Amino acid sequence: MRFLIAGAGAIGAYIGARMARAGFDVTLFARGPHLRAMQQNGVQVKSAEGDFVTRPIIAGTLEEVGPVDVVFLGVKAHGLPQLAPHLKPLLGPETTVVSTQNGIPWWYFQGFGGEWDGLHLERVDPGGVVSAAIEARQVVGSIVYFSTEIPSPGVIQHIEGNRISLGEPDGSRSDRSRKIAEALIASGLRCPVTTRLRHEIWVKVLGNASLNPVSALTRSTIVQMVRDPGVCSVIRNIMQEVEAVSHKLGMELPVSIDQRIAGAEKVGEHKTSMLQDLEAGRPMELEALVGAVVELGERVGLPMTCTRTVYHCTKLLAQSSASQQAR
């Protein structure tokens, strides 16, 4: 099988480096200084589990890669609308596309069934450009449960975790999901194949939609937020609103809000991805993590008062940060 990491950032390059070290045919697509550093020095992974360097094929354009068997979409959700229209050279009739994005993915309601079947979320798929470029039948979903950063171009710092869940949107156990999981497991990752991916997405969204924006607004770590009674109350209110949206869609979550908050506290003095992006001057995943939930709340008739308030405050913060970076 030929694999391509389309967007070899912190998550994508880590997956690609592990696969390359295990001997799989994997190409990493990147741009800018990160591209040049990986071409010159390989992918350098720093981890408490052991440092290593691999030298997979590093591509600066998608046209030079050609059709592959599996495409991992390694960009963040706000990068997909720009990337998706350029994926055509990679996609053969049997190519599988694995989404790794946080939040509510663009494909979530494709084949959902019932009154919400085919629902389009403008905040994650503006103008429908992503769904137009990637056929629903090609998609295998995933949820990433590890943390990585790029401290310098070509260098991936693995912080913690090694699990990535895979699942077919229709809940089936397919051969393609099994084969991809086997490759990831052989590369040293934990990779369960779940039949309840849509439910599992909402468990992660509970934390993403609450902890991420509040951390950006307060510049606080996860443990600082959940141990502050006032801030934790805001987080709990957002989680309750998110849970209400999931229930409207027929999703019964396998964990309670108390369990989700307790699990967050165990993470400790960790900065959320949104806070990391804010501090680094990068765009935040606000629309996929929070905006899409607010949009869904509107569709199902829920006010989302606390979530909407935090969303708009964080959106203004993002705009102010972008203005400062442009000066």
NUZALUM-690845 format. One record per residue (C-alpha): residue number from 1; y, z, x negated. Coordinates in pm, whole numbers, plus 50000, padded with zeros to 5 digits. Each point is the difference from the previous one (the first is absolute). Layout:
N
[NUM; [Y; Z; X]];
...
END
This chain:
327
[1; [50000; 50000; 50000]];
[2; [50351; 49918; 49885]];
[3; [50259; 50268; 50069]];
[4; [50378; 49977; 49992]];
[5; [50245; 50288; 50007]];
[6; [50307; 49847; 50167]];
[7; [50269; 50239; 49889]];
[8; [49868; 50196; 49702]];
[9; [50229; 50299; 50026]];
[10; [49894; 50361; 49961]];
[11; [49718; 49986; 50257]];
[12; [49896; 49638; 49951]];
[13; [49997; 50006; 49621]];
[14; [49795; 50321; 50001]];
[15; [49737; 49843; 50227]];
[16; [50005; 49681; 49794]];
[17; [49972; 50183; 49668]];
[18; [49699; 50199; 50120]];
[19; [49831; 49684; 50129]];
[20; [50070; 49813; 49678]];
[21; [49857; 50285; 49792]];
[22; [49684; 49984; 50215]];
[23; [49964; 49630; 49923]];
[24; [50114; 49842; 50328]];
[25; [50181; 49665; 50015]];
[26; [50345; 50126; 50095]];
[27; [50347; 49851; 49956]];
[28; [50323; 50200; 50029]];
[29; [50316; 49838; 50135]];
[30; [50328; 50159; 49894]];
[31; [50356; 49915; 49906]];
[32; [50280; 50102; 49766]];
[33; [49967; 50245; 49711]];
[34; [49676; 50143; 50145]];
[35; [49844; 49652; 49991]];
[36; [50105; 49937; 49641]];
[37; [49887; 50343; 49882]];
[38; [49653; 49957; 50154]];
[39; [49967; 49648; 49856]];
[40; [50088; 50126; 49653]];
[41; [49831; 50340; 49992]];
[42; [49749; 50005; 50286]];
[43; [50002; 50256; 50278]];
[44; [50033; 50348; 49849]];
[45; [49867; 50275; 50227]];
[46; [50086; 50364; 49931]];
[47; [49786; 50252; 50185]];
[48; [49860; 50352; 49969]];
[49; [49663; 49829; 50050]];
[50; [50056; 49808; 49675]];
[51; [50244; 49735; 49877]];
[52; [49893; 49637; 49967]];
[53; [50137; 49649; 49952]];
[54; [49869; 49684; 50164]];
[55; [50098; 49636; 49965]];
[56; [49937; 49820; 50329]];
[57; [50162; 49665; 50072]];
[58; [50368; 50060; 50078]];
[59; [50169; 49731; 50209]];
[60; [50371; 49944; 50055]];
[61; [49953; 49755; 50288]];
[62; [49748; 49979; 50282]];
[63; [49961; 49624; 49963]];
[64; [49830; 50040; 49662]];
[65; [49732; 50226; 50149]];
[66; [49853; 49779; 50271]];
[67; [49763; 50106; 50280]];
[68; [49825; 50335; 49959]];
[69; [49741; 50197; 50196]];
[70; [50201; 50319; 50047]];
[71; [50376; 50062; 49992]];
[72; [50127; 50357; 49972]];
[73; [50357; 50021; 50130]];
[74; [50147; 50241; 49746]];
[75; [50367; 49980; 50097]];
[76; [50163; 50263; 50218]];
[77; [50046; 49920; 50367]];
[78; [50362; 49886; 49964]];
[79; [49888; 49746; 49737]];
[80; [49743; 49830; 50223]];
[81; [50236; 49777; 50201]];
[82; [50116; 49842; 49674]];
[83; [49649; 49973; 49847]];
[84; [49794; 49887; 50300]];
[85; [50136; 49642; 50036]];
[86; [49903; 49933; 49636]];
[87; [49634; 50103; 50038]];
[88; [49877; 49660; 50124]];
[89; [49870; 49877; 49659]];
[90; [49769; 50303; 49984]];
[91; [49849; 49984; 50345]];
[92; [49682; 49803; 50054]];
[93; [49814; 49998; 50333]];
[94; [49795; 50307; 49901]];
[95; [50262; 50195; 49804]];
[96; [50031; 50367; 50094]];
[97; [50342; 50165; 49988]];
[98; [50004; 50376; 49942]];
[99; [50319; 50175; 50109]];
[100; [50090; 50314; 49804]];
[101; [50337; 50076; 50157]];
[102; [50103; 50342; 50129]];
[103; [50112; 50056; 50357]];
[104; [49916; 49786; 50303]];
[105; [49871; 49666; 49862]];
[106; [50109; 49665; 50142]];
[107; [49645; 49926; 50118]];
[108; [49953; 50327; 50190]];
[109; [50013; 49853; 50352]];
[110; [49819; 49674; 49925]];
[111; [49677; 50021; 50197]];
[112; [50098; 50347; 50125]];
[113; [49904; 49928; 50359]];
[114; [50153; 50130; 50319]];
[115; [50368; 49993; 50087]];
[116; [50114; 50032; 49638]];
[117; [49790; 49712; 49864]];
[118; [50207; 49773; 49775]];
[119; [50305; 50229; 50001]];
[120; [50246; 49885; 49734]];
[121; [50193; 50257; 49794]];
[122; [50322; 49846; 49880]];
[123; [50066; 50276; 49747]];
[124; [49684; 49920; 49799]];
[125; [49972; 49628; 50076]];
[126; [50353; 49865; 50048]];
[127; [49990; 49667; 50176]];
[128; [49620; 50002; 49989]];
[129; [49994; 49852; 49649]];
[130; [49712; 50216; 49877]];
[131; [49769; 49941; 50296]];
[132; [50081; 49627; 49984]];
[133; [49890; 49983; 49635]];
[134; [49683; 50215; 50024]];
[135; [49746; 49937; 50273]];
[136; [49880; 50311; 50181]];
[137; [49635; 49912; 49929]];
[138; [50065; 50019; 49624]];
[139; [50125; 50358; 49999]];
[140; [49812; 50307; 49882]];
[141; [50211; 50314; 50019]];
[142; [50014; 50279; 49744]];
[143; [50159; 50340; 49956]];
[144; [50083; 50109; 49646]];
[145; [49957; 50368; 49912]];
[146; [50111; 50008; 49640]];
[147; [50335; 50028; 49827]];
[148; [50122; 49784; 49712]];
[149; [50332; 49918; 49835]];
[150; [50140; 49749; 49750]];
[151; [50181; 50211; 49735]];
[152; [50075; 49683; 49801]];
[153; [49912; 49630; 50036]];
[154; [49629; 49936; 49950]];
[155; [49912; 50370; 50017]];
[156; [49830; 50160; 50302]];
[157; [50000; 50378; 50029]];
[158; [49717; 50123; 50220]];
[159; [50112; 50331; 50152]];
[160; [49722; 50106; 50234]];
[161; [49731; 49879; 50241]];
[162; [49756; 49708; 49984]];
[163; [49910; 49912; 50361]];
[164; [50073; 49686; 50197]];
[165; [49851; 49964; 50349]];
[166; [49912; 49652; 50127]];
[167; [49948; 49895; 50359]];
[168; [49982; 49699; 50227]];
[169; [50273; 50005; 50266]];
[170; [49729; 49957; 50266]];
[171; [49805; 50301; 49874]];
[172; [49694; 49802; 49891]];
[173; [49806; 50052; 49676]];
[174; [50026; 49655; 49844]];
[175; [49832; 49854; 49694]];
[176; [50338; 49915; 49849]];
[177; [50124; 50359; 50029]];
[178; [49677; 50126; 49845]];
[179; [50021; 49755; 49708]];
[180; [50365; 50087; 49928]];
[181; [49919; 50371; 50021]];
[182; [49710; 49956; 49759]];
[183; [50233; 49833; 49749]];
[184; [50256; 50280; 50028]];
[185; [49731; 50267; 49967]];
[186; [49863; 49825; 49691]];
[187; [50356; 50015; 49865]];
[188; [50007; 50379; 50027]];
[189; [50172; 50045; 50336]];
[190; [49872; 50177; 50309]];
[191; [49990; 49740; 50276]];
[192; [49854; 50101; 50337]];
[193; [49981; 49733; 50271]];
[194; [50124; 50145; 50326]];
[195; [49948; 49877; 50356]];
[196; [50308; 50195; 50116]];
[197; [50269; 49858; 49774]];
[198; [50266; 49990; 50272]];
[199; [49950; 50373; 50067]];
[200; [50011; 50078; 49627]];
[201; [50326; 49807; 49966]];
[202; [50165; 50238; 50248]];
[203; [49887; 50306; 49806]];
[204; [50184; 49866; 49697]];
[205; [50298; 49892; 50212]];
[206; [50036; 50361; 50119]];
[207; [50096; 50091; 49645]];
[208; [50173; 49676; 49903]];
[209; [50242; 50000; 50294]];
[210; [50096; 50364; 49955]];
[211; [49962; 50112; 49639]];
[212; [50133; 49682; 49841]];
[213; [50344; 49970; 50165]];
[214; [50063; 50376; 50001]];
[215; [49917; 50015; 49628]];
[216; [50253; 49724; 49932]];
[217; [50268; 50181; 50200]];
[218; [49933; 50340; 49840]];
[219; [49891; 49882; 49651]];
[220; [49709; 50244; 50034]];
[221; [49633; 50000; 49909]];
[222; [49733; 50021; 50268]];
[223; [49925; 50367; 49945]];
[224; [50371; 50091; 50005]];
[225; [50040; 49832; 50339]];
[226; [49699; 50148; 50176]];
[227; [50076; 50351; 49871]];
[228; [50358; 49990; 50129]];
[229; [49984; 50115; 50364]];
[230; [50294; 49791; 50120]];
[231; [49897; 49681; 49825]];
[232; [49636; 50047; 50096]];
[233; [50112; 50025; 50362]];
[234; [50164; 49657; 49972]];
[235; [49684; 49858; 49841]];
[236; [49786; 50150; 50276]];
[237; [50226; 49851; 50270]];
[238; [49969; 49654; 49845]];
[239; [49622; 50036; 49975]];
[240; [49984; 50097; 50369]];
[241; [50197; 49689; 50094]];
[242; [49780; 49779; 49782]];
[243; [49688; 50154; 50151]];
[244; [50139; 49931; 50349]];
[245; [50039; 49630; 49912]];
[246; [49642; 49983; 49871]];
[247; [49873; 50157; 50323]];
[248; [50189; 49741; 50205]];
[249; [49806; 49736; 49807]];
[250; [49669; 50173; 50071]];
[251; [49957; 50144; 49650]];
[252; [49854; 50352; 49986]];
[253; [50071; 50137; 49652]];
[254; [49719; 50179; 49813]];
[255; [50233; 50267; 49856]];
[256; [50256; 50233; 50154]];
[257; [50364; 50024; 49893]];
[258; [49930; 50344; 49853]];
[259; [49720; 49853; 49791]];
[260; [50223; 49712; 49889]];
[261; [50276; 50238; 49887]];
[262; [49750; 50225; 49823]];
[263; [49858; 49699; 49820]];
[264; [50349; 49895; 49893]];
[265; [50070; 50345; 49857]];
[266; [49690; 49974; 49781]];
[267; [50149; 49691; 49833]];
[268; [50253; 50235; 49837]];
[269; [50311; 49908; 49804]];
[270; [49966; 49629; 50063]];
[271; [50282; 49761; 50083]];
[272; [49930; 49756; 50281]];
[273; [50008; 49628; 49927]];
[274; [50325; 49968; 50193]];
[275; [50172; 50264; 49788]];
[276; [49866; 49836; 49684]];
[277; [50140; 49665; 50114]];
[278; [50337; 50155; 50085]];
[279; [50030; 50167; 49660]];
[280; [49899; 49679; 49822]];
[281; [50250; 49790; 50194]];
[282; [49726; 49798; 50172]];
[283; [49991; 49899; 50369]];
[284; [49822; 50259; 50213]];
[285; [49712; 49920; 50238]];
[286; [50206; 50127; 50290]];
[287; [49923; 49736; 50261]];
[288; [49621; 50001; 49959]];
[289; [49973; 50379; 49977]];
[290; [50259; 50109; 50256]];
[291; [50178; 49705; 50162]];
[292; [49675; 49851; 50133]];
[293; [49911; 50333; 50164]];
[294; [50345; 50017; 50162]];
[295; [49955; 49642; 50121]];
[296; [49659; 50087; 50145]];
[297; [50150; 50304; 50170]];
[298; [50248; 49771; 50173]];
[299; [49719; 49769; 50111]];
[300; [49788; 50279; 50151]];
[301; [50295; 50181; 50160]];
[302; [50037; 50307; 49776]];
[303; [50345; 50119; 49883]];
[304; [49896; 50095; 49642]];
[305; [50314; 50214; 49974]];
[306; [49928; 50179; 49671]];
[307; [49833; 49702; 49834]];
[308; [50286; 49769; 50100]];
[309; [50261; 50245; 49865]];
[310; [49830; 50034; 49663]];
[311; [49939; 49623; 49988]];
[312; [50367; 49913; 50047]];
[313; [50114; 50263; 49749]];
[314; [49754; 49867; 49742]];
[315; [50102; 49642; 50074]];
[316; [50363; 50085; 49924]];
[317; [49887; 50174; 49681]];
[318; [49811; 49686; 49898]];
[319; [50307; 49783; 50064]];
[320; [50221; 50234; 49799]];
[321; [49750; 50003; 49715]];
[322; [49982; 49619; 50001]];
[323; [50381; 49977; 49991]];
[324; [50015; 50233; 49700]];
[325; [49733; 49797; 49819]];
[326; [50199; 49680; 50060]];
[327; [50315; 50136; 49836]];
END
